C-alpha cells in the first residue's frame, strides 16, 4: 500500500514488476518498503485547510474591525459617526458584487495564486488605512477589503473537497468557516482593545501584520490548485435558471441572513430595552453569543445541509420571536446564547447546500451564495433600522422571525421537491439528505 499523494504533488512512477520468487534484474535496486498509509497526504491537506481558515478569519476580522473603532476614527478624521459607519457598509456591498466577478475573472488561474493575491490586497488595504491622512483615503482602502472578502470567500468555500479525503470534507468545511464566528469572538474584540490602548491605527496595523502571516501560511502550505473548469459570467444566471436547488439555496441565504441582521444589528437595544440587561453586561453576553456560535459551526459541519437549515430557520423563528417579547435578564441571556449556537451553523450549512446542489459548478454556486450573503447583511441592517425607527425596537427581531419562518418554508418545500424528484428518478421515495 503506497502513500497517497498530497494535492498538487506529481503522481509517483510505478515500480517495475518482478515475478514472485525471483530476484530483481541485475543493476536494479530493490524496491523500497511501502510507506505506512496515507497519513502524510492527510496531514498536508489539513495544514492547507488551517491556512485557508486563517485567511477567512483574517478577512472577516478586517471587514468587521471598524465596528469597535467608529467613534475614535470619526473623531480623528473629522467625520460623523454615521459617516464612519460606511467603513462597515461599503465593504459588505462591494464583497457582494465582487464574489461572482472575481470567480469569473480568475478564469484559468491557479486558485492558490488567486487566494494569495487577495490576501496580499487586504494586507495592503490595511496598511493604507494605517497611513490614511483623511477619511476618503481610508474609505478607498475599505473598498479593497470588500474585493478581497468577496473573492476569497467565494473561491475558498468549496476547496475542502480538494484538500482532504472525502470522509473528512464535512469537518474541513466546518473548520474553514469557523473563521467567520471566531473573527467576531476574538478578532474584533482584540482589535477594539488594541484601538483603545494604542489608537485606531494600531488596530489596523495589527490586522496588516496578521495578513502577512496568513500570506506566508498560504504560500507554504497550500498546494497548487488549478481550476477544475473555466467559468463564464453568463453561466451564473444560467445556473440560477436551470438549477432549482441552487436557486432555493440563494433564496434561503437571503431570507436567513436578512432576518439575522435585521435583529442582530440592534441586539444591544433589544437586550437593554426588552430584557432589561444593563449596558455594562452586554459586551460579556455578546462574547458568550460568539463562543456559542463557534460551537454551532462545528456541530453543523458534519451534518446534512437540508436538515441543518430547516432546524436553524425553525429554531431562529422561535428564538427571535421570544427575545422580542419576553422580559427579564435570565430569559434574555438564555435566548441570546441559544441564538448564537443556532446561527453559528448557517455559513457552513449554506455552503454545503450549494456544493451539493451543483457539485460540478461549486465555485459558481459558491460565488452566488457569497454575493447574496453579503448583500443580505446590508439589507437586514436596513430593514431592521426601518422597523426600529418607524415602529419599535421589538419590531426588528419580530421582522427577523417572520423572514426565518419564510426560510423554513422554503427549505421544507425544497426538501419535499427533492424527495419527489429522487423518487421519480429511482422508482422509490428518497430522503432529502
C-alpha positions as CSV (number, residue, x, y, z in Angstrom):
1,X,0.0,0.0,0.0
2,X,1.6,3.2,-1.1
3,X,1.2,6.7,0.5
4,X,-1.5,8.8,-1.2
5,X,-0.1,11.9,-3.0
6,X,-0.9,15.2,-1.4
7,X,-3.0,17.6,-3.5
8,X,-0.7,19.1,-6.2
9,X,2.1,16.5,-5.8
10,X,3.1,14.7,-9.0
11,X,2.0,11.1,-9.2
12,X,4.8,8.6,-8.4
13,X,6.1,6.4,-11.2
14,X,5.1,2.7,-10.9
15,X,7.9,0.4,-9.8
16,X,8.8,-2.3,-12.3
17,X,7.1,-5.6,-11.5
18,X,9.2,-8.7,-10.5
19,X,7.8,-12.2,-10.9
20,X,7.1,-13.8,-7.5
21,X,10.0,-15.7,-6.1
22,X,12.6,-14.2,-8.5
23,X,15.4,-11.7,-7.8
24,X,15.2,-8.2,-9.3
25,X,17.0,-7.7,-12.6
26,X,20.7,-7.0,-12.5
27,X,21.6,-3.4,-11.8
28,X,18.1,-2.7,-10.3
29,X,17.9,-1.6,-6.7
30,X,15.5,-3.4,-4.5
31,X,12.1,-1.7,-4.3
32,X,11.7,0.4,-1.2
33,X,9.4,-0.7,1.5
34,X,5.9,0.7,1.1
35,X,5.0,3.8,3.2
36,X,2.8,3.2,6.2
37,X,-0.5,4.5,4.8
38,X,-1.9,7.9,3.7
39,X,-1.0,9.9,6.8
40,X,1.4,12.4,5.1
41,X,-1.2,13.3,2.5
42,X,-3.9,13.8,5.1
43,X,-1.5,15.9,7.3
44,X,-0.7,18.1,4.3
45,X,-4.3,18.5,3.4
46,X,-5.3,19.5,6.9
47,X,-2.4,22.0,7.1
48,X,-3.7,23.6,3.9
49,X,-7.3,23.7,5.4
50,X,-5.9,25.5,8.5
51,X,-4.2,28.1,6.2
52,X,-7.5,28.8,4.4
53,X,-9.3,29.0,7.7
54,X,-6.8,31.6,8.9
55,X,-7.4,33.5,5.7
56,X,-11.2,33.6,6.4
57,X,-10.5,34.7,10.0
58,X,-8.2,37.5,8.8
59,X,-10.6,38.8,6.2
60,X,-13.7,38.8,8.4
61,X,-11.7,40.4,11.2
62,X,-10.7,43.1,8.7
63,X,-14.2,43.6,7.4
64,X,-15.8,43.9,10.9
65,X,-12.9,45.7,12.7
66,X,-14.4,49.2,12.3
67,X,-17.4,48.2,14.4
68,X,-15.4,48.8,17.6
69,X,-13.5,51.8,16.2
70,X,-16.2,54.0,14.7
71,X,-16.0,56.7,17.4
72,X,-12.2,57.2,17.5
73,X,-11.9,57.2,13.7
74,X,-14.7,59.7,13.4
75,X,-13.2,62.0,16.0
76,X,-9.7,61.8,14.5
77,X,-10.7,62.3,10.8
78,X,-13.4,64.8,11.4
79,X,-16.5,62.9,10.2
80,X,-19.7,61.9,11.9
81,X,-20.3,58.5,13.4
82,X,-22.9,57.8,10.7
83,X,-20.4,58.6,8.0
84,X,-17.7,56.5,9.7
85,X,-20.2,53.6,9.6
86,X,-19.6,53.5,5.8
87,X,-16.4,51.6,6.7
88,X,-18.6,48.6,7.5
89,X,-21.4,49.1,5.0
90,X,-19.3,49.7,1.9
91,X,-17.0,46.6,2.1
92,X,-20.1,44.4,2.6
93,X,-21.8,45.8,-0.6
94,X,-18.5,45.5,-2.5
95,X,-18.0,41.9,-1.4
96,X,-21.5,41.0,-2.6
97,X,-20.8,42.3,-6.1
98,X,-17.2,41.1,-6.3
99,X,-17.8,37.5,-5.3
100,X,-19.1,36.4,-8.7
101,X,-16.9,38.9,-10.6
102,X,-13.6,37.6,-9.0
103,X,-14.7,34.0,-9.5
104,X,-15.3,34.6,-13.2
105,X,-12.2,36.8,-13.6
106,X,-10.0,34.2,-12.1
107,X,-10.6,32.2,-15.2
108,X,-7.8,29.6,-15.7
109,X,-5.6,31.0,-12.9
110,X,-4.3,28.6,-10.2
111,X,-6.6,29.2,-7.2
112,X,-3.6,29.1,-4.8
113,X,-2.3,32.2,-6.6
114,X,-5.7,33.9,-6.6
115,X,-6.1,33.4,-2.8
116,X,-2.6,34.7,-2.1
117,X,-3.2,37.8,-4.3
118,X,-6.5,38.6,-2.5
119,X,-4.8,38.3,1.0
120,X,-2.0,40.5,-0.2
121,X,-4.6,43.0,-1.4
122,X,-6.3,43.0,2.0
123,X,-2.9,43.4,3.7
124,X,-2.1,46.4,1.5
125,X,-5.5,47.9,2.2
126,X,-5.0,47.8,5.9
127,X,-1.5,49.4,5.5
128,X,-3.2,52.2,3.5
129,X,-5.7,52.5,6.4
130,X,-2.9,52.9,8.9
131,X,-1.3,55.7,6.8
132,X,-4.6,57.3,5.7
133,X,-4.4,61.1,6.0
134,X,-8.2,61.6,5.6
135,X,-11.4,59.6,5.5
136,X,-11.6,59.5,1.7
137,X,-8.3,57.5,1.6
138,X,-9.5,55.3,4.4
139,X,-12.8,54.5,2.7
140,X,-11.0,53.7,-0.5
141,X,-8.9,51.2,1.4
142,X,-12.0,49.7,2.8
143,X,-13.3,49.2,-0.8
144,X,-10.3,46.9,-1.5
145,X,-11.1,44.9,1.7
146,X,-14.5,44.3,0.2
147,X,-13.0,42.9,-3.0
148,X,-10.7,40.6,-1.0
149,X,-13.5,39.3,1.2
150,X,-15.9,38.5,-1.6
151,X,-13.4,36.9,-3.9
152,X,-11.6,34.9,-1.2
153,X,-14.8,33.5,0.4
154,X,-16.3,32.5,-2.9
155,X,-13.2,30.6,-4.0
156,X,-12.2,29.1,-0.6
157,X,-15.6,27.9,0.4
158,X,-15.5,24.9,-2.0
159,X,-11.9,23.9,-1.6
160,X,-12.2,21.4,1.3
161,X,-13.0,18.6,-1.2
162,X,-9.8,19.2,-3.0
163,X,-7.6,19.3,0.1
164,X,-8.7,16.4,2.3
165,X,-10.1,12.9,1.7
166,X,-13.8,12.6,1.0
167,X,-14.6,11.4,4.5
168,X,-13.1,14.5,6.1
169,X,-14.8,17.1,3.8
170,X,-17.6,18.0,6.3
171,X,-15.2,18.7,9.2
172,X,-12.7,20.5,6.9
173,X,-15.5,22.8,5.6
174,X,-16.6,23.5,9.2
175,X,-13.0,24.4,10.0
176,X,-12.7,26.8,7.1
177,X,-16.0,28.6,8.1
178,X,-15.0,28.6,11.8
179,X,-13.1,31.8,10.8
180,X,-16.4,33.7,10.5
181,X,-17.7,33.3,14.1
182,X,-14.1,33.2,15.5
183,X,-13.4,36.6,14.0
184,X,-16.4,38.0,15.8
185,X,-15.4,36.4,19.1
186,X,-11.6,37.0,19.0
187,X,-10.6,39.2,16.1
188,X,-13.0,42.2,16.5
189,X,-12.7,42.4,20.4
190,X,-8.9,42.1,20.2
191,X,-8.8,44.9,17.5
192,X,-11.1,47.1,19.7
193,X,-8.8,46.6,22.7
194,X,-5.7,47.5,20.6
195,X,-7.5,50.6,19.4
196,X,-8.2,51.6,23.0
197,X,-4.6,51.0,24.1
198,X,-2.7,52.4,21.1
199,X,-5.1,54.2,18.9
200,X,-7.2,53.0,16.0
201,X,-4.3,52.9,13.6
202,X,-2.6,50.3,15.8
203,X,-5.6,48.0,15.3
204,X,-5.4,48.3,11.5
205,X,-1.6,47.7,11.7
206,X,-2.2,44.5,13.7
207,X,-4.5,43.2,11.0
208,X,-2.0,44.1,8.4
209,X,0.6,42.0,10.3
210,X,-1.9,39.2,10.5
211,X,-2.3,39.4,6.8
212,X,1.5,38.9,6.3
213,X,1.4,35.8,8.5
214,X,-1.7,34.5,6.6
215,X,0.0,35.1,3.2
216,X,3.1,33.2,4.4
217,X,0.9,30.3,5.5
218,X,-0.9,30.1,2.2
219,X,2.4,30.1,0.3
220,X,3.9,27.4,2.5
221,X,1.0,25.0,2.9
222,X,-1.5,25.4,0.1
223,X,-0.8,23.1,-2.9
224,X,-1.2,24.1,-6.5
225,X,-5.0,24.3,-7.2
226,X,-5.5,24.6,-11.0
227,X,-9.1,25.4,-11.9
228,X,-11.4,22.4,-12.5
229,X,-13.2,24.3,-15.2
230,X,-13.5,27.8,-16.7
231,X,-16.5,29.9,-15.6
232,X,-18.1,32.4,-18.0
233,X,-20.2,35.2,-16.5
234,X,-23.2,34.0,-18.4
235,X,-23.1,30.7,-16.5
236,X,-24.1,32.4,-13.3
237,X,-27.6,33.5,-14.2
238,X,-27.9,30.3,-16.3
239,X,-27.1,28.3,-13.1
240,X,-29.8,30.1,-11.2
241,X,-32.4,29.4,-14.0
242,X,-31.7,25.8,-14.6
243,X,-30.8,24.5,-11.1
244,X,-33.8,24.7,-8.7
245,X,-31.7,23.7,-5.7
246,X,-29.1,26.5,-6.3
247,X,-32.0,28.9,-6.7
248,X,-33.6,27.8,-3.5
249,X,-30.2,28.0,-1.7
250,X,-29.7,31.6,-2.7
251,X,-33.3,32.4,-1.6
252,X,-32.8,30.7,1.8
253,X,-29.4,32.5,2.2
254,X,-31.2,35.8,1.6
255,X,-34.0,35.1,4.0
256,X,-31.9,33.7,6.8
257,X,-29.1,36.3,6.7
258,X,-31.5,39.3,6.2
259,X,-33.6,38.0,9.1
260,X,-30.5,37.6,11.3
261,X,-29.1,41.0,10.7
262,X,-32.4,42.8,10.9
263,X,-32.4,41.6,14.6
264,X,-28.6,41.3,15.4
265,X,-27.8,44.8,14.2
266,X,-29.9,46.0,17.1
267,X,-29.1,43.3,19.7
268,X,-27.8,45.9,22.2
269,X,-31.1,47.9,22.4
270,X,-33.0,44.6,22.4
271,X,-31.1,43.3,25.4
272,X,-31.4,46.7,27.2
273,X,-34.9,47.7,26.4
274,X,-36.7,44.3,26.3
275,X,-34.6,42.1,28.5
276,X,-33.7,44.9,31.0
277,X,-30.0,44.0,30.9
278,X,-27.6,46.7,31.9
279,X,-25.2,48.2,29.3
280,X,-22.1,47.1,31.1
281,X,-23.1,43.4,30.8
282,X,-23.9,43.4,27.1
283,X,-20.3,43.1,25.9
284,X,-19.8,40.0,28.1
285,X,-23.1,38.5,26.8
286,X,-22.1,39.1,23.2
287,X,-18.8,37.2,23.9
288,X,-20.9,34.3,25.1
289,X,-23.0,34.6,21.9
290,X,-19.9,34.4,19.8
291,X,-18.5,31.4,21.6
292,X,-21.8,29.6,21.2
293,X,-21.6,30.5,17.5
294,X,-18.2,28.8,17.2
295,X,-19.6,25.6,18.8
296,X,-22.7,25.8,16.5
297,X,-20.4,26.0,13.4
298,X,-18.7,22.7,14.3
299,X,-21.9,21.0,15.3
300,X,-23.4,21.7,11.9
301,X,-20.3,20.9,9.9
302,X,-20.7,17.1,9.7
303,X,-24.5,17.1,9.3
304,X,-26.8,17.3,6.3
305,X,-27.3,20.8,5.0
306,X,-31.1,20.5,4.3
307,X,-31.9,19.2,7.8
308,X,-29.5,21.8,9.3
309,X,-31.1,24.7,7.7
310,X,-34.6,23.5,8.4
311,X,-33.8,23.2,12.1
312,X,-31.8,26.5,12.1
313,X,-34.5,28.6,10.5
314,X,-37.3,27.0,12.6
315,X,-35.4,27.5,15.9
316,X,-34.4,31.1,15.0
317,X,-38.1,31.8,14.2
318,X,-38.9,30.9,17.8
319,X,-35.9,32.5,19.4
320,X,-36.2,35.9,17.7
321,X,-40.0,36.0,18.4
322,X,-39.4,35.2,22.1
323,X,-36.5,37.6,22.6
324,X,-38.7,40.4,21.3
325,X,-41.4,39.9,23.9
326,X,-40.0,38.1,26.9
327,X,-38.8,40.5,29.7
328,X,-36.1,39.5,32.2
329,X,-32.3,39.2,32.2
330,X,-32.5,35.4,32.6
331,X,-34.7,35.0,29.6
332,X,-32.6,37.4,27.5
333,X,-29.3,35.8,28.4
334,X,-30.6,32.2,27.7
335,X,-32.2,33.2,24.4
336,X,-29.0,35.1,23.3
337,X,-26.8,32.1,23.9
338,X,-29.2,29.8,22.1
339,X,-29.4,32.4,19.3
340,X,-25.6,32.2,18.8
341,X,-25.5,28.4,19.0
342,X,-28.1,28.0,16.3
343,X,-27.0,30.8,14.0
344,X,-23.4,29.5,14.2
345,X,-24.2,26.7,11.7
346,X,-25.6,29.0,9.0
347,X,-22.4,29.7,7.0
348,X,-21.2,26.1,6.7
349,X,-24.7,24.8,6.0
350,X,-25.5,27.1,3.1
351,X,-22.0,26.4,1.7
352,X,-22.6,22.6,1.8
353,X,-26.1,23.2,0.3
354,X,-24.6,25.0,-2.7
355,X,-21.9,22.4,-3.2
356,X,-24.4,19.5,-3.1
357,X,-26.8,21.4,-5.4
358,X,-24.1,22.0,-8.0
359,X,-21.1,19.6,-7.5
360,X,-19.7,20.2,-10.9
361,X,-20.0,24.0,-10.6
362,X,-19.1,24.5,-6.9
363,X,-17.2,27.8,-7.5
364,X,-20.0,29.4,-9.5
365,X,-22.6,28.3,-6.9
366,X,-20.5,29.5,-4.0
367,X,-20.0,32.9,-5.6
368,X,-23.8,33.3,-5.9
369,X,-24.2,32.4,-2.3
370,X,-21.4,34.7,-1.0
371,X,-22.8,37.5,-3.1
372,X,-26.3,37.1,-1.6
373,X,-24.9,36.6,1.9
374,X,-23.1,39.9,1.9
375,X,-25.9,41.8,0.2
376,X,-28.3,40.3,2.7
377,X,-26.2,41.7,5.6
378,X,-26.8,45.2,4.3
379,X,-30.4,44.5,3.5
380,X,-31.0,43.2,7.0
381,X,-29.4,46.2,8.7
382,X,-31.6,48.5,6.5
383,X,-34.8,46.5,7.2
384,X,-34.1,46.4,11.0
385,X,-33.3,50.1,11.1
386,X,-36.6,51.0,9.3
387,X,-38.5,48.8,11.8
388,X,-36.9,50.3,14.8
389,X,-37.3,53.9,13.6
390,X,-40.9,53.6,12.4
391,X,-42.3,51.0,14.9
392,X,-40.3,49.9,17.9
393,X,-37.2,48.0,19.0
394,X,-39.0,44.7,19.3
395,X,-40.2,45.1,15.7
396,X,-36.7,44.3,14.4
397,X,-36.5,40.7,15.9
398,X,-40.1,40.1,15.1
399,X,-39.5,41.0,11.5
400,X,-36.4,38.8,11.5
401,X,-38.6,36.0,12.9
402,X,-41.0,36.4,10.0
403,X,-38.2,36.1,7.5
404,X,-36.9,33.0,9.3
405,X,-40.3,31.4,9.0
406,X,-40.3,32.0,5.3
407,X,-36.8,30.5,5.1
408,X,-38.0,27.4,7.0
409,X,-40.9,27.0,4.5
410,X,-38.6,27.3,1.5
411,X,-36.2,24.7,2.9
412,X,-39.1,22.3,3.6
413,X,-40.6,22.8,0.1
414,X,-37.2,22.3,-1.5
415,X,-36.6,19.1,0.5
416,X,-40.0,17.7,-0.4
417,X,-39.4,18.6,-4.1
418,X,-36.0,16.9,-4.0
419,X,-37.5,13.8,-2.4
420,X,-40.2,13.7,-5.1
421,X,-37.5,14.1,-7.8
422,X,-35.4,11.3,-6.3
423,X,-38.4,9.0,-6.0
424,X,-39.3,9.7,-9.7
425,X,-35.7,9.0,-10.8
426,X,-35.1,5.8,-8.8
427,X,-38.6,4.4,-8.5
428,X,-38.6,4.7,-4.8
429,X,-39.0,7.5,-2.3
430,X,-35.7,9.0,-1.3
431,X,-34.6,11.3,1.5
432,X,-33.9,15.0,1.1
433,X,-30.4,14.3,2.6
